[in-house]
């Protein structure tokens, strides 16, 4: 019904508002802590900091099982209907997935630094510090608590988690600037940021479970038969999609560092951060979309899903036009201020980065929708195609046109991803919600076949 989809949109925008508040504070503070770090370290050493921390983030993302998605997918029904024992077992699976993937990431990151560290662009003298920083990967994963926040509709707690990390990084960077600290100190600040966020998220998640009542937090509880059929396949599919997304987002910086050096990698990373930061408010809709799409799916309100999706596309379209204007006016100014140097062609670089981010906004409604309706394999297939295309493309275009070429490769990859994801969504709407919603009914029966809601 129109009322149901309208309520869903209000919850989506309301919950996104909480996420935006936390990330907006982080974005504002990032202008300070990045500028302080550049002035304390110099552009080249700051580039090393970005390469090491980007490598750690890339490994964490590549090994991270996205446990909040199976928690919502399999835990929403038992949580809503009071089956606390079943929900506790699903939760235990998700907690184990987080801790297991964190440990694996730590080992992979340490091994990666030992084998390929200098190929990423940082000097051999920084190998030891980079290897120590890889321990941070062990506590980068706290998805289960984020899933609990979404189930309990307490998105504002995500804001507190973000603010706790922002506070540590900003204060730590300011002190490093005042006392002229070096690379090892700034790596410690970045590491402590993750540890504080991990601790805050875990404590808040446990408090939410206690408030919900009747839920036993036992990470060793095993799933019973029928609790969550196909949970491993679903988890690996959604996580595989996230892994390939991280290749697109993180390894571009590492490749630029290896080809052009730390200073160019710093410019690429910061300009990308500016472009993504300007577009971040719309990207933060994704966590708020999943629970609403699941509610509409469980009610078989296919026209409601269609209305929400169309409204989101219209909102994102208007938002994207405004973003381009902001980037043209402010992009180069922000880049110069944060790096403390004037970079020739900075405006073009920012516009290309923002173009890639805007195309990513087009995926915002599509990826959650395909996941919820049981077609997550299509998203994974799209990511594989884009990754196979992007890596050689960014390599060749970086060698030919340096930073502008690397940024343009991201735009091409974004276009491919958007086109591949849009096609099955249009086909699904044509089957499940053709034309306009009938006035006499709110839902339609689910026909058989791949277009259903399967898990």
BABALO-500204 format. One line per 3 residues: number of its first residue (from 1); their letters; for each residue x, y, z of C-alpha. Coordinates in steps of 0.02 Angstrom, whole numbers, plus 50000, padded with zeros to 5 digits. Layout:
# BABALO-500204
NUM> A> X Y Z  ...
This chain:
# BABALO-500204
1> XXX> 50000 50000 50000  50051 50179 49974  50044 50210 50162
4> XXX> 50159 50064 50199  50288 50119 50069  50273 50298 50133
7> XXX> 50309 50239 50310  50457 50140 50245  50526 50294 50158
10> XXX> 50507 50397 50316  50601 50266 50417  50736 50253 50283
13> XXX> 50766 50441 50280  50751 50455 50469  50876 50315 50504
16> XXX> 50991 50379 50367  50988 50547 50457  51066 50468 50611
19> XXX> 51202 50388 50505  51233 50552 50412  51254 50646 50576
22> XXX> 51395 50531 50630  51479 50525 50460  51459 50713 50433
25> XXX> 51551 50745 50596  51686 50625 50539  51698 50711 50369
28> XXX> 51716 50882 50449  51847 50817 50571  51939 50728 50429
31> XXX> 51978 50898 50354  52068 50935 50517  52157 50771 50555
34> XXX> 52214 50743 50376  52280 50921 50366  52370 50900 50534
37> XXX> 52444 50733 50480  52507 50806 50314  52589 50953 50403
40> XXX> 52669 50841 50535  52732 50706 50415  52753 50794 50247
43> XXX> 52661 50738 50089  52774 50589 50050  52769 50516 50228
46> XXX> 52583 50549 50236  52570 50449 50075  52656 50304 50164
49> XXX> 52528 50318 50306  52387 50311 50178  52463 50161 50089
52> XXX> 52487 50060 50249  52315 50098 50320  52231 50073 50151
55> XXX> 52316 49903 50134  52253 49854 50307  52077 49911 50266
58> XXX> 52081 49820 50099  52135 49656 50181  52004 49676 50318
61> XXX> 51868 49704 50189  51930 49562 50080  51923 49437 50225
64> XXX> 51773 49508 50317  51613 49405 50321  51467 49527 50316
67> XXX> 51379 49453 50467  51250 49592 50484  51166 49538 50322
70> XXX> 51129 49357 50375  51078 49424 50546  50944 49532 50463
73> XXX> 50900 49402 50331  50878 49255 50450  50856 49344 50617
76> XXX> 50718 49470 50580  50575 49344 50587  50625 49254 50749
79> XXX> 50671 49420 50832  50506 49503 50784  50399 49352 50831
82> XXX> 50481 49316 50999  50579 49158 50955  50726 49213 51061
85> XXX> 50817 49046 51066  50821 49033 50876  50877 49214 50861
88> XXX> 51015 49183 50989  51084 49041 50884  51082 49147 50725
91> XXX> 51168 49287 50821  51302 49166 50883  51340 49116 50704
94> XXX> 51362 49298 50655  51475 49337 50804  51587 49189 50761
97> XXX> 51593 49245 50580  51658 49416 50635  51792 49349 50751
100> XXX> 51847 49213 50629  51863 49334 50484  51958 49457 50594
103> XXX> 52086 49325 50640  52106 49269 50460  52125 49449 50404
106> XXX> 52263 49479 50530  52361 49329 50464  52334 49373 50281
109> XXX> 52383 49555 50311  52543 49508 50403  52590 49385 50267
112> XXX> 52548 49513 50132  52662 49644 50209  52803 49518 50226
115> XXX> 52791 49463 50045  52731 49616 49949  52748 49766 50064
118> XXX> 52879 49865 49968  52788 49833 49804  52644 49938 49874
121> XXX> 52754 50093 49872  52818 50114 50050  53005 50106 50093
124> XXX> 53084 49946 50164  53122 50041 50326  52935 50051 50362
127> XXX> 52904 49864 50344  52910 49832 50531  52785 49969 50572
130> XXX> 52670 49911 50433  52675 49732 50498  52632 49787 50676
133> XXX> 52487 49891 50609  52412 49734 50530  52359 49677 50706
136> XXX> 52226 49813 50689  52134 49702 50565  52089 49582 50708
139> XXX> 51968 49710 50782  51905 49798 50626  51754 49681 50613
142> XXX> 51602 49718 50721  51459 49688 50599  51353 49584 50718
145> XXX> 51323 49733 50832  51280 49844 50682  51151 49712 50635
148> XXX> 51078 49719 50811  51062 49908 50798  50966 49890 50635
151> XXX> 50851 49756 50703  50811 49862 50856  50789 50018 50748
154> XXX> 50922 50108 50852  51025 50177 50708  51080 50322 50816
157> XXX> 51198 50202 50906  51298 50188 50743  51322 50375 50758
160> XXX> 51398 50352 50933  51517 50219 50867  51575 50334 50726
163> XXX> 51595 50480 50844  51701 50380 50965  51825 50338 50826
166> XXX> 51822 50515 50756  51863 50588 50927  52015 50476 50951
169> XXX> 52083 50508 50776  52057 50697 50782  52130 50722 50956
172> XXX> 52274 50604 50920  52315 50690 50755  52308 50861 50837
175> XXX> 52430 50807 50972  52544 50732 50841  52544 50897 50746
178> XXX> 52582 50997 50904  52726 50885 50957  52794 50845 50783
181> XXX> 52765 50657 50796  52817 50535 50659  52741 50394 50556
184> XXX> 52741 50263 50695  52639 50378 50807  52509 50411 50672
187> XXX> 52494 50225 50635  52460 50200 50821  52324 50335 50816
190> XXX> 52239 50251 50666  52250 50083 50757  52178 50151 50920
193> XXX> 52034 50226 50822  51982 50052 50765  52004 49977 50939
196> XXX> 51893 50111 51019  51759 50086 50885  51765 49897 50909
199> XXX> 51746 49914 51099  51608 50044 51088  51508 49944 50961
202> XXX> 51524 49782 51060  51470 49861 51224  51321 49950 51144
205> XXX> 51270 49790 51054  51271 49691 51216  51167 49826 51302
208> XXX> 51038 49817 51162  51024 49629 51180  51002 49646 51367
211> XXX> 50866 49776 51342  50775 49665 51216  50765 49527 51348
214> XXX> 50768 49339 51333  50922 49332 51220  51072 49232 51277
217> XXX> 51238 49295 51210  51332 49133 51185  51454 49142 51038
220> XXX> 51475 48953 51042  51290 48909 51018  51265 48800 50865
223> XXX> 51127 48823 50737  50985 48697 50750  50913 48613 50596
226> XXX> 50794 48731 50509  50858 48888 50597  50939 48966 50445
229> XXX> 50941 48856 50289  51074 48911 50165  51154 49036 50285
232> XXX> 51333 48995 50233  51293 49014 50049  51204 49179 50082
235> XXX> 51346 49244 50192  51482 49197 50068  51384 49273 49922
238> XXX> 51354 49440 50008  51531 49443 50077  51604 49399 49907
241> XXX> 51514 49548 49833  51588 49658 49970  51762 49588 49939
244> XXX> 51753 49633 49755  51688 49805 49800  51841 49829 49911
247> XXX> 51955 49784 49766  51874 49924 49669  51883 50049 49814
250> XXX> 52048 50009 49899  52167 49925 49778  52159 50072 49657
253> XXX> 52254 50174 49788  52382 50036 49813  52407 50018 49625
256> XXX> 52433 50206 49606  52559 50200 49748  52654 50058 49665
259> XXX> 52657 50146 49494  52674 50330 49540  52742 50334 49719
262> XXX> 52677 50384 49892  52650 50569 49854  52535 50534 49706
265> XXX> 52448 50398 49807  52413 50526 49943  52335 50647 49816
268> XXX> 52232 50506 49739  52173 50443 49910  52125 50615 49976
271> XXX> 52038 50669 49814  51942 50506 49815  51897 50535 49997
274> XXX> 51832 50710 49954  51725 50641 49811  51656 50498 49915
277> XXX> 51634 50612 50065  51525 50732 49965  51420 50584 49906
280> XXX> 51421 50492 50073  51249 50551 50137  51158 50457 49998
283> XXX> 51270 50304 50014  51222 50289 50197  51046 50242 50143
286> XXX> 51105 50063 50109  51103 50001 50292  50931 50081 50316
289> XXX> 50862 50001 50158  50887 49818 50204  50764 49807 50351
292> XXX> 50630 49905 50256  50646 49799 50099  50637 49642 50208
295> XXX> 50476 49705 50292  50396 49742 50124  50455 49576 50053
298> XXX> 50382 49478 50199  50215 49565 50167  50232 49528 49980
301> XXX> 50206 49713 49946  50296 49714 49779  50220 49879 49723
304> XXX> 50276 49955 49888  50454 49901 49850  50438 49976 49676
307> XXX> 50374 50142 49744  50515 50153 49872  50645 50114 49738
310> XXX> 50578 50244 49615  50569 50377 49751  50747 50340 49802
313> XXX> 50807 50357 49621  50721 50526 49605  50798 50585 49768
316> XXX> 50972 50524 49720  50957 50607 49548  50921 50777 49624
319> XXX> 51056 50751 49754  51184 50708 49620  51152 50871 49525
322> XXX> 51183 50969 49685  51343 50869 49717  51417 50918 49550
325> XXX> 51392 51101 49590  51474 51083 49761  51622 50991 49684
328> XXX> 51649 51124 49552  51649 51262 49682  51738 51181 49829
331> XXX> 51829 51023 49770  51997 51099 49723  51994 51215 49874
334> XXX> 51971 51067 49993  52109 50967 49907  52232 51112 49919
337> XXX> 52190 51147 50101  52201 50966 50157  52366 50927 50067
340> XXX> 52444 51099 50096  52500 51102 49913  52415 51161 49753
343> XXX> 52393 51013 49635  52377 51057 49451  52216 50985 49381
346> XXX> 52142 50958 49554  51967 51012 49500  51962 50887 49356
349> XXX> 52024 50751 49473  51889 50788 49602  51753 50793 49467
352> XXX> 51807 50622 49401  51809 50551 49578  51637 50622 49612
355> XXX> 51574 50553 49446  51626 50380 49501  51543 50408 49671
358> XXX> 51381 50469 49590  51372 50313 49483  51395 50216 49643
361> XXX> 51242 50306 49712  51141 50227 49572  51182 50057 49647
364> XXX> 51115 50111 49819  50936 50046 49793  50983 49907 49672
367> XXX> 51105 49803 49774  50995 49786 49931  50843 49749 49823
370> XXX> 50929 49610 49726  50994 49537 49890  50824 49538 49975
373> XXX> 50731 49458 49828  50854 49314 49822  50959 49370 49673
376> XXX> 51119 49412 49765  51213 49302 49641  51178 49432 49507
379> XXX> 51263 49566 49612  51412 49451 49639  51420 49415 49452
382> XXX> 51417 49601 49415  51558 49633 49539  51664 49496 49459
385> XXX> 51641 49571 49286  51681 49747 49349  51835 49689 49445
388> XXX> 51905 49591 49299  51879 49745 49191  51937 49876 49316
391> XXX> 52107 49809 49370  52189 49803 49197  52096 49962 49147
394> XXX> 52159 50064 49296  52335 49996 49269  52340 50047 49086
397> XXX> 52254 50215 49108  52366 50261 49256  52521 50227 49154
400> XXX> 52454 50332 49011  52371 50479 49102  52431 50461 49282
403> XXX> 52305 50515 49415  52172 50575 49292  52180 50407 49204
406> XXX> 52158 50312 49368  52007 50419 49412  51929 50398 49239
409> XXX> 51946 50209 49253  51834 50217 49406  51700 50308 49306
412> XXX> 51703 50174 49170  51690 50035 49300  51544 50125 49385
415> XXX> 51448 50135 49222  51471 49949 49192  51414 49904 49368
418> XXX> 51259 50014 49360  51204 49942 49192  51226 49761 49245
421> XXX> 51128 49784 49409  50987 49886 49331  50938 49756 49203
424> XXX> 50879 49616 49322  50788 49744 49432  50687 49807 49283
427> XXX> 50649 49627 49234  50592 49586 49411  50478 49737 49418
430> XXX> 50406 49687 49250  50361 49516 49321  50311 49558 49500
433> XXX> 50246 49737 49490  50202 49780 49309  50133 49953 49277
436> XXX> 50050 50046 49419  49985 49968 49580  49805 49904 49568
439> XXX> 49687 50010 49672  49593 49860 49741  49737 49768 49825
442> XXX> 49899 49803 49913  49992 49647 49863  49997 49516 49728
445> XXX> 50034 49331 49742  50210 49273 49710  50228 49178 49547
448> XXX> 50352 49038 49539  50524 49049 49464  50682 49145 49496
451> XXX> 50592 49309 49525  50525 49251 49694  50589 49291 49867
454> XX> 50696 49139 49889  50840 49131 50008
